[in-house]
């Protein structure tokens, strides 16, 4: 009986996602906001709460994030990653300054204290790699010139999480410097080891994975990715970082074959991830914190657009590409919820969880919209501004005789007049 209910619930979710995706495709916009709204409808406090399939959906959501980052990593080589990180690290510093400070300032203004300020700074800082990867794929921008800039910022954020998460965990637990330093050292060592293996031994890994049989290739790539992601997460490194680096390590025929085989699985589990995000949000907890969450979302959406624009301009990208890069970075998601969840579990501030949830929901819905429309809206504003300037009457120069008279008049001293 339990398995029958599980199949019915999960089948209903998949069917609903398929219909929503078809609806979004007909009107040519990203289905992510509709997936999130479906999660709200099926979640706690929603119209039709699920009873038995929530745990299964949670596992599917984790696989969805892993596959999204794996597929994003397959688009680039290890040399591309290293060169982009070397050239784009200033953008990572600008990203941290522009987007973490508003969250910290908001927490201090609301009187939540320094620990909550560090937590909310992380919530507003980190963009959603999963959402952005999905949006870039939906919009067909994976091959655009600005995409490596976006990717570099996302990777820098994910790698920064290897430092940030152990620190925030130690702060929330109130542990000493020794235990916190040990956790941080393990996280940094694990991230460095995975990156070194991906860059140094990528060809060997590709040779090991490569197979003419699609079934074997699919099983080996999927198994290796989930294994590395699990080990990375166990060592306090993001599972998303581990999956992304596996994708970076694969190249040539292995990467091309894996990409074609895994694309349908990515789309399926990515949709489940966005539904799961909505499942854990009680709609009744959002209205009391909606106004501060909305204000924080507006400010940090602008700072993210500014971050992407600055980074793309620094990389020599055209103006259109700069706006596309800025708009693509707006969405927040999985990391923000994880960070807020740690604080809520530690009992730091009761209102922090609902605020973070409302904040992420606002930006995860508007993020796909800004990714699609930031560049055309900026172009429209530019055209309107140019037309307005063109419509202004030109200032005609004075005739030479009048000019000399004005000069002479100005030259007269007050005493002479």
C-alpha angles and dihedrals in degrees: 000000000000092000091048092054090046091053092046094050096044092045090051090051093050092046092049091049091051092052092046091049090051090049092050091047092053091057093038102239134117115279093215096098090050091050090053093049088050089054090053090051093050097039137082110312092010131123096269113016117201119238112189111010099063095097092048090049090051091057091046090051092055090050089049093058091046093052093046092056093041091055091047090052092051089065093066140047128232092252090053090052095049094046092047093049091050093051099037103046091102087059088055091055092048089047091054094047097046098043107030097049096061091055093048091047092050092052092049092047090053090051097244097137135240098294092053088047091057090048095049090045088061092046092056096038105057121073120211109262090189096052094043093048090052093047094048089052093047092050094045094238101128090107097045121119093241094052095083088055091052090045093051092053091048092049091048089051093048092048089047087056088063085065099033101049096056089047094050091044090054092047093050093046093045093227123161128264093260096058093041093050091050092052091048092049092051092049094049092045092051093049091048092048094051091048092048093051092047093051100037102037102027093119093053091049091050091050091049093049099041117105137159090222109083092207094056092044091052094048095046096046094044093045094047092048096050091044094052092043091052093048091048092051092047088056091052093258120124114268086218090060091051093050092046092052091050088056090049091051093056118080143160120017093349091059094045093048093045091049094056093044098046099043095088092046090050092053092049099048094038089059089050089052093057092047090051090053090057093043092068095052120092106210090211092064094058106068098064092056099031098105098051090042091051093049092049090047093053093049096046093042087059092046091050091051088049090050094052093043092051094046093048092047089051089053092053096252119156121258093259091052091049092057091046091052092050095047093048093057097057099090120096122193144129100021093047091053092046091052093047090046091057090053094047091050089052091051095237100143126351094210094051095079097053091042092052091046093051091044093051093044091054093050097038088056096042094039095077089046094052090046090056102036107029093089098044092044091050090048091050092050089049092052092048090049092050092048091050091051091047091052094057115102112252117244106246116220117244120253114263093250093053091044091056090047091053091048091049092048091051090049093059111102121229091246092056092049 
